[in-house]
């Protein structure tokens, strides 16, 4: 029995070794590990502790091969509090471009894909001051500088550093193109809709010897996609819906950014608009 168990274990290690030399191993690794890892993140989130269900459909809900098939989560509370110099809680929901299965690489890296550098998802920000509505003044007017801190932090301190670009080298600039107030969305009135152009770095780069944490979710950058320059600057289209929910004591964002307007609009119509915020 012991010999059989040892032989099975040995075969498993050998298979993993050889699979690790095949690109599609990194696709499988992402699909298997990320949902398991995500379970712990969800349970430690402020949303979970407050009994709030913030649901956004993932990429498996569309017929096209467009987005990653899981909605992932991140607890950015401690790092974001340090970033803005105030104590807050930040929960992040995010999804990114689909994998090319056999290449072991997400379209997140592919400059020729509309999903290069693209994300959609949500943010939930909770303050520890009942008189402070994050991103809004006391009259409920949105404060763009404060609202922009969240995506800026996400891109400069989480996304791009996870694939090897240090925070102090990340480009992140935005230009607001349109703001619409008191929008009806997701069954609620009072949303602020913000469209912007975002100048930031594409994640594609020539891989070195470092195994960056982002590789576990995005796979490895596919070598033929490398354009000759690491992390080139690109322009993304961005759309954000934001609203303060007094009943939950938090500011909720729905966001999408992509290289072209069509991808952005489809995500808005098919996925973000089907989101929900409810008590458990």
Residue pairs with C-beta under 8 A, 6 or more apart in sequence:
19 25
19 28
22 104
23 102
23 103
23 104
23 105
23 220
23 222
24 101
24 102
24 103
24 104
25 104
26 104
26 105
26 215
26 219
26 220
27 99
27 100
27 101
27 102
27 103
27 104
27 105
27 219
29 216
29 219
30 99
30 106
30 216
30 217
30 218
30 219
31 69
31 70
31 99
33 216
34 70
34 72
34 216
34 217
35 70
38 70
38 72
38 73
41 72
41 73
41 74
41 75
42 48
42 73
44 75
45 73
45 75
45 91
46 75
46 77
46 89
46 90
46 91
46 124
46 126
47 53
47 54
47 91
47 124
50 126
50 248
50 249
50 250
51 279
51 280
52 124
52 248
52 250
52 277
52 278
52 279
52 280
53 276
53 277
53 278
53 279
53 280
54 91
54 93
54 122
54 124
54 252
54 275
54 276
54 277
55 275
55 276
55 277
55 278
56 71
56 93
56 95
56 120
56 121
56 122
56 254
56 271
56 272
56 274
56 275
57 71
57 270
57 271
57 274
57 275
58 67
58 68
58 69
58 70
58 71
58 95
59 66
59 67
59 68
59 69
59 70
59 95
59 98
60 69
60 70
61 270
61 271
61 274
62 270
62 271
65 98
66 97
66 98
66 115
66 263
66 266
67 95
67 96
67 97
67 98
67 115
67 120
67 267
67 271
68 95
68 96
68 97
68 98
68 99
68 106
69 98
70 95
71 93
71 94
71 95
71 121
72 93
72 94
72 95
72 217
73 91
73 92
73 93
73 94
74 91
74 92
74 94
74 158
75 90
75 91
75 92
76 90
76 91
76 92
76 153
76 154
76 158
77 88
77 89
77 90
77 91
79 153
79 157
79 158
80 88
80 90
80 150
80 153
81 87
81 88
81 90
83 149
83 153
83 157
84 149
84 153
86 127
87 127
87 128
88 125
88 126
88 127
88 128
88 134
89 124
89 125
89 126
89 127
89 128
90 123
90 124
90 125
90 150
91 123
91 124
92 121
92 122
92 123
92 154
92 158
93 121
93 122
93 123
94 119
94 120
94 121
95 119
95 120
95 121
96 106
96 108
96 115
96 118
96 119
96 217
96 218
97 106
97 107
97 108
97 110
97 113
97 115
97 116
97 118
98 106
98 107
98 115
99 105
99 106
99 107
99 219
100 106
100 107
100 110
100 222
103 219
103 222
104 219
104 220
104 222
105 218
105 219
105 220
105 221
105 222
105 225
106 115
106 217
106 218
106 219
107 113
107 115
107 116
108 115
108 116
108 117
108 118
108 203
108 218
109 116
109 202
109 203
109 204
109 218
109 219
109 221
109 222
109 225
110 116
110 204
110 222
110 225
111 202
111 204
111 225
111 227
111 232
111 234
112 225
113 259
114 258
114 259
114 260
114 262
114 263
115 258
115 259
115 263
116 202
116 203
116 204
116 234
116 259
117 200
117 201
117 202
117 203
117 234
117 236
117 257
117 259
118 236
118 256
118 257
118 258
118 259
118 263
119 159
119 255
119 256
119 257
120 255
120 256
120 257
120 258
120 267
120 271
120 272
121 254
121 255
122 252
122 253
122 254
122 255
122 275
123 150
123 154
123 251
123 252
123 253
123 255
124 250
124 251
124 252
124 253
125 134
125 135
125 150
125 250
125 251
125 252
125 253
126 134
126 249
126 250
126 251
127 133
127 134
127 249
127 250
130 249
131 138
133 140
133 244
133 251
134 146
134 244
134 250
134 251
135 142
135 143
135 146
135 147
135 242
135 244
135 251
136 142
136 143
136 244
136 251
137 143
140 244
142 179
142 192
142 194
142 242
144 176
144 194
147 194
147 240
147 242
147 253
148 174
150 253
151 172
151 174
151 198
151 238
151 240
151 255
151 257
152 172
155 170
155 172
155 200
156 167
156 170
156 172
157 167
159 203
159 214
160 167
160 170
160 200
160 201
160 203
160 231
161 167
161 170
162 212
162 213
162 214
163 203
163 205
163 212
163 214
163 215
163 218
163 221
164 205
164 208
164 210
164 212
164 214
165 201
165 203
165 205
165 230
165 231
169 231
170 200
170 201
171 199
171 200
171 201
171 233
172 198
172 199
172 200
173 198
173 199
173 200
174 196
174 197
174 198
174 199
174 238
175 196
175 197
176 194
176 195
176 196
177 195
177 196
177 197
178 193
178 194
178 195
179 192
179 193
179 194
179 195
180 192
180 193
181 192
182 189
182 190
182 191
182 192
183 189
183 190
183 191
183 192
183 193
183 241
184 191
185 191
185 193
185 241
185 254
185 273
186 241
186 254
186 273
186 275
186 276
186 277
187 276
188 243
190 243
191 241
191 242
191 243
192 241
192 242
192 243
193 239
193 240
193 241
194 238
194 239
194 240
194 241
194 242
195 237
195 238
195 239
196 238
196 239
196 240
197 235
197 236
197 237
197 238
198 235
198 236
198 237
198 238
198 257
199 233
199 234
199 235
199 236
200 233
200 234
200 236
201 231
201 232
201 233
201 234
202 231
202 232
202 233
202 234
203 214
203 218
203 221
203 231
204 221
204 225
204 226
204 227
204 230
204 231
204 232
205 221
205 226
205 230
205 231
206 221
206 223
206 226
206 230
207 220
207 221
207 223
234 259
235 259
236 257
236 258
236 259
237 257
237 258
237 259
237 260
237 261
237 264
238 255
238 256
238 257
238 264
239 255
239 256
239 257
239 264
239 268
240 253
240 254
240 255
241 253
241 254
241 255
241 272
242 251
242 252
242 253
242 254
243 251
243 252
244 250
244 251
244 252
245 251
245 252
245 277
248 277
252 277
254 272
254 275
255 272
256 264
256 267
256 268
256 271
256 272
257 264
258 264
258 267
